[in-house]
């Protein structure tokens, strides 16, 4: 069973249906026990880093994420759901950095580009050795974000570029994350979801 | 690695049905927005926009159902516009399966609605729809309401600058002069808005020939929206993307069938 953590973050219906195409049972939940014990947990996320972190904390999602990683249970962060896995996010310079879950070292920062958000389909540059990109190497995926991580973390990284190179995806043992939205990336996204779901 | 220029198909929906002329030969039910969304998705469209032109709230409830059924079957971004007056309306649409919403008149009447939506849902959900036309204003362009019939008394560029400062995530620039003419996008207007907008810009209104799409990109548009040329099969989505690709523009061609 795949659980999608509902912490008040936007359009979960598409995510629910997209992950259901993998054949797994999918449940959208705020229940701590279900989220902790699910075969796979998806941490979605749209909006602002600080708002997402506070929403995540309100359902204990930060602890659930840390615990699942410690137990080696597959967990997938999407978009802001990826960003909050880092130590901190510099969302509004005037208000300083916001603390993240802190599983990965480093900071999420504003992309150096004249037009933001980075919105639309961009190529993701992959190298061999990925689980989730099998069959969708160097494909286009749908991005909507202004902030990103720009330094490598984890065992495997895929990169994209908008103004500057940034981390498009990370695979790090049980923990996987994509800056793009696979649930909004058409057939390429469904293939990536299928790859992750099969690995559970 | 370059961000692709997007091609967006727009469907006018009321009471759960697509209105305005639609001429799809390969659809059993050409009036069903969900069926049309599926066809455009198969043809490789990058995003879909539903414009809810319902007159009543009861009909708007039907639109929520259309959004929900589409989001369950079509896994590309879906924007919904029309009749959105409050953050609660936005929440209902996002919960139904919309990824972005576009606002127009409500933001003109009450600009603080922009901040209310952005604070709660983030900039990325909010598309400001600007129905603009050429007029005797400082920039030469003014904002209109009621489908271009009434002046909003706002200079278009001043309004765009203000809305960008309030945190909108994207601009849908619809030329009321060019809308429906198929005589080409208003290139001058796109250039002018590009100068003051620091968010992605969608060109809308006037698409006729394939070269019109390229001209809008040259003028600074990030995305190209069209309705009738697609609905009447004058161009298929794939025709536009293949043309742009051949001309050296970056488009997502992998999904083309």
Interface residues (C-beta under 8 A of the other chain):
Chain A: X10 X11 X13 X14 X17 X18 X46 X47 X48 X51 X114 X115 X116 X117 X118 X119 X120 X121 X122 X123 X125 X139 X140 X142 X143 X144 X145 X146 X159 X160 X161 X162 X183 X184 X185 X186 X187 X188 X189 X190
Chain B: X1 X2 X3 X4 X5 X6 X41 X46 X68 X71 X72 X73 X75 X76 X77 X94 X95 X96 X97 X98 X99 X120 X121 X122 X123 X124 X125 X169 X170 X198 X199 X200 X222 X223 X252 X254 X255
